[in-house]
Amino acid sequence: MKRLEEKHTLAIRWFHWLNFPILATMIWSGLLIYWANDVYHIHLGSMNIHLFPGWFYHPKPAALTKKGHALWHLDYRLAEGMAWHFFFFWLFAVNGVLYVSYLILSGQWREVAPKKNSFKDALQVVLHDLHLRKAKPAQSKYNGAQRIAYTAIVIMGFGSLVTGVAIYKPTQFAWLTRLVGGYETARFLHFWLTMGYVAFFLVHIMQVVRSGWNNFRSMITGYALVEEETKQA
């Protein structure tokens, strides 16, 4: 027999769904800024490979145009990217601070923070997902892999804020820029933290699809259907 059980509070759901469009806009506007100085390459011997191929910057067909450029082109949009990025920076910061504050004040940080056996549990989860382990790992509200991932994303968010301020105001916050290793190091870290968000997004969405509708619905309504244990006489 199945019954409804509360899984996610209203506050957690709000923070989650607000952060999705905010972070997506931050990544998009960050790419507009990055395109103005596409500095990071992969060197393989004599080969010099850009992290993003040409079609990414100049997609075809360019049917929807504005002043001769496709609307989704990244080039020549530095000012636009900076305007969007710096505006959503504040929303990202406020949402993150409120989320962490809520976890601490409500005591729900205990459900998210890794425990001493979380890394062992995470390995079992990965092996099971790769079909290298048949037995399904023990699942509470969050398994070991989720605890590590959700804690890591909070730390990454803090890192993005620190490195972002170091890049945005390297003179006014010179002490902060020095603390993170200088402007170039701050930009490097900021960029790869962004790539980390993209990787997290992809894995997170795949896991949501894999876990099914019940799990997705719980992040919308706050409740999930769970099997009740039948008592034997």
C-alpha positions as CSV (number, residue, x, y, z in Angstrom):
1,M,0.0,0.0,0.0
2,K,1.3,3.5,-0.9
3,R,0.9,6.7,1.1
4,L,2.0,10.3,0.7
5,E,5.0,11.4,2.7
6,E,6.5,14.9,2.9
7,K,9.9,15.0,1.3
8,H,10.7,18.6,0.5
9,T,9.6,21.7,2.4
10,L,8.2,24.7,0.6
11,A,11.3,26.8,1.3
12,I,13.6,24.1,-0.2
13,R,11.4,23.9,-3.3
14,W,11.4,27.6,-3.8
15,F,15.2,27.9,-3.4
16,H,15.6,25.0,-5.9
17,W,13.4,26.3,-8.6
18,L,14.5,29.9,-8.3
19,N,18.1,28.8,-8.6
20,F,17.6,26.9,-11.8
21,P,16.7,29.9,-14.1
22,I,19.1,32.2,-12.1
23,L,22.1,29.9,-12.6
24,A,21.1,29.1,-16.2
25,T,21.1,32.8,-17.0
26,M,24.4,33.3,-15.2
27,I,26.0,30.6,-17.4
28,W,24.5,32.0,-20.6
29,S,25.6,35.6,-19.8
30,G,29.0,34.3,-18.7
31,L,29.5,32.7,-22.1
32,L,28.7,36.1,-23.7
33,I,31.5,37.6,-21.6
34,Y,33.9,34.7,-22.2
35,W,33.5,34.9,-26.0
36,A,35.1,38.4,-25.9
37,N,38.3,36.8,-24.7
38,D,38.2,33.0,-25.5
39,V,41.5,32.2,-23.7
40,Y,41.3,28.6,-22.6
41,H,42.4,25.9,-25.0
42,I,43.4,22.3,-24.9
43,H,46.9,21.6,-26.1
44,L,47.6,18.1,-27.6
45,G,51.1,18.2,-29.1
46,S,50.9,20.6,-32.0
47,M,47.1,20.7,-31.8
48,N,45.5,23.7,-30.2
49,I,41.8,22.9,-29.5
50,H,39.3,25.5,-28.4
51,L,37.0,24.4,-25.6
52,F,34.0,25.4,-27.8
53,P,34.0,24.6,-31.5
54,G,33.2,27.2,-34.1
55,W,29.6,26.1,-34.6
56,F,28.9,26.8,-31.0
57,Y,29.6,30.5,-31.6
58,H,28.3,30.7,-35.1
59,P,25.3,28.3,-35.4
60,K,23.7,27.6,-38.7
61,P,21.3,28.2,-40.2
62,A,21.1,31.8,-39.1
63,A,17.5,32.2,-39.9
64,L,16.5,34.5,-37.1
65,T,18.7,37.5,-37.5
66,K,19.0,41.0,-36.0
67,K,21.2,43.5,-37.7
68,G,22.9,40.8,-39.7
69,H,23.7,38.5,-36.8
70,A,21.9,35.4,-35.6
71,L,20.0,36.1,-32.3
72,W,21.9,33.3,-30.5
73,H,25.3,34.3,-31.7
74,L,27.7,35.0,-28.8
75,D,30.0,37.5,-30.5
76,Y,29.7,41.3,-30.2
77,R,27.5,41.0,-27.1
78,L,30.0,41.7,-24.3
79,A,28.1,44.6,-22.8
80,E,24.8,42.7,-22.9
81,G,26.4,39.7,-21.2
82,M,28.0,41.9,-18.4
83,A,24.7,43.6,-17.8
84,W,22.8,40.3,-17.4
85,H,25.6,38.7,-15.4
86,F,26.0,41.4,-12.8
87,F,22.3,41.8,-12.3
88,F,21.7,38.1,-11.8
89,F,24.8,37.9,-9.6
90,W,22.8,39.6,-6.8
91,L,19.9,37.2,-7.2
92,F,22.3,34.2,-7.2
93,A,24.0,35.6,-4.0
94,V,20.8,36.4,-2.1
95,N,19.2,33.0,-3.0
96,G,22.3,31.2,-2.0
97,V,22.7,33.0,1.3
98,L,19.0,32.4,2.2
99,Y,19.2,28.7,1.2
100,V,22.3,28.1,3.4
101,S,20.8,30.2,6.3
102,Y,17.6,28.1,6.1
103,L,19.5,24.8,6.2
104,I,21.4,26.0,9.3
105,L,18.4,27.5,11.2
106,S,16.0,24.6,10.4
107,G,18.6,22.0,11.1
108,Q,18.1,20.4,7.7
109,W,21.9,20.7,7.0
110,R,22.1,17.4,8.8
111,E,20.2,15.8,5.9
112,V,22.5,17.3,3.3
113,A,26.0,17.3,4.8
114,P,28.1,14.3,4.1
115,K,28.6,11.7,6.9
116,K,31.6,9.6,7.7
117,N,30.3,6.8,5.5
118,S,29.0,9.0,2.7
119,F,32.0,8.4,0.4
120,K,31.7,4.7,0.7
121,D,27.9,4.9,0.1
122,A,28.6,7.2,-2.9
123,L,30.9,4.6,-4.5
124,Q,28.2,2.0,-4.1
125,V,25.7,4.3,-5.7
126,V,28.0,4.9,-8.7
127,L,28.7,1.2,-9.1
128,H,25.0,0.5,-9.0
129,D,24.2,3.2,-11.6
130,L,26.9,1.7,-13.9
131,H,25.3,-1.7,-13.4
132,L,28.5,-3.0,-11.8
133,R,26.7,-3.7,-8.6
134,K,23.4,-5.5,-8.4
135,A,22.4,-4.7,-4.9
136,K,20.6,-1.4,-4.6
137,P,22.3,0.9,-2.0
138,A,20.4,1.8,1.2
139,Q,18.4,5.0,0.5
140,S,17.3,7.5,3.1
141,K,16.1,11.0,2.1
142,Y,19.5,11.6,0.4
143,N,22.1,8.9,-0.3
144,G,25.9,9.4,0.0
145,A,26.4,10.6,-3.5
146,Q,23.6,13.2,-3.2
147,R,25.0,14.5,0.1
148,I,28.4,15.0,-1.4
149,A,27.0,16.6,-4.6
150,Y,24.6,19.0,-2.8
151,T,27.3,20.0,-0.4
152,A,29.8,20.5,-3.2
153,I,27.4,22.7,-5.2
154,V,27.1,25.0,-2.2
155,I,30.9,25.2,-1.8
156,M,31.1,25.9,-5.6
157,G,28.6,28.7,-5.3
158,F,30.7,30.3,-2.6
159,G,33.7,29.9,-4.8
160,S,31.9,31.5,-7.7
161,L,30.9,34.5,-5.6
162,V,34.4,35.1,-4.3
163,T,36.2,34.7,-7.7
164,G,33.4,36.7,-9.4
165,V,33.9,39.7,-7.1
166,A,37.7,39.3,-7.5
167,I,37.2,39.6,-11.3
168,Y,34.5,42.3,-11.2
169,K,36.3,44.6,-8.8
170,P,40.0,43.7,-8.9
171,T,41.1,47.2,-7.7
172,Q,38.4,47.9,-5.1
173,F,38.8,44.3,-3.7
174,A,42.5,43.9,-4.4
175,W,43.0,42.0,-1.1
176,L,40.4,39.4,-2.3
177,T,42.0,39.2,-5.7
178,R,45.4,38.5,-4.1
179,L,43.8,36.0,-1.8
180,V,42.6,33.8,-4.7
181,G,45.9,34.1,-6.5
182,G,45.5,37.1,-8.7
183,Y,43.1,38.1,-11.5
184,E,44.1,35.4,-14.0
185,T,43.8,32.7,-11.4
186,A,40.4,34.0,-10.3
187,R,39.2,34.0,-13.9
188,F,40.5,30.5,-14.4
189,L,38.8,29.2,-11.3
190,H,35.6,31.1,-12.1
191,F,35.4,29.5,-15.6
192,W,36.0,26.0,-14.4
193,L,33.5,26.3,-11.6
194,T,31.0,27.2,-14.4
195,M,32.0,24.1,-16.3
196,G,31.3,22.2,-13.0
197,Y,27.8,23.6,-12.9
198,V,27.2,22.4,-16.4
199,A,28.4,18.9,-15.5
200,F,26.2,19.0,-12.4
201,F,23.2,20.0,-14.4
202,L,23.7,17.2,-16.9
203,V,24.1,14.5,-14.3
204,H,21.3,15.9,-12.1
205,I,18.8,15.9,-15.0
206,M,19.8,12.4,-16.0
207,Q,19.4,11.2,-12.5
208,V,16.0,12.9,-12.2
209,V,14.8,11.2,-15.4
210,R,16.2,7.9,-14.2
211,S,14.5,8.1,-10.8
212,G,11.1,8.6,-12.4
213,W,8.1,10.9,-12.1
214,N,7.5,10.3,-8.3
215,N,10.8,11.9,-7.4
216,F,10.3,14.8,-9.8
217,R,6.8,15.4,-8.5
218,S,8.1,15.6,-4.9
219,M,10.2,18.6,-5.8
220,I,7.0,20.3,-7.1
221,T,4.4,19.3,-4.6
222,G,6.7,18.5,-1.6
223,Y,5.3,14.9,-1.3
224,A,6.3,11.5,-2.6
225,L,4.5,8.2,-2.8
226,V,6.1,5.6,-0.6
227,E,5.4,2.0,0.0
228,E,4.1,1.2,3.5
229,E,5.7,-1.8,5.2
230,T,3.1,-4.5,5.8
231,K,3.1,-6.0,9.3
232,Q,3.1,-9.7,9.5
233,A,0.9,-11.3,12.2
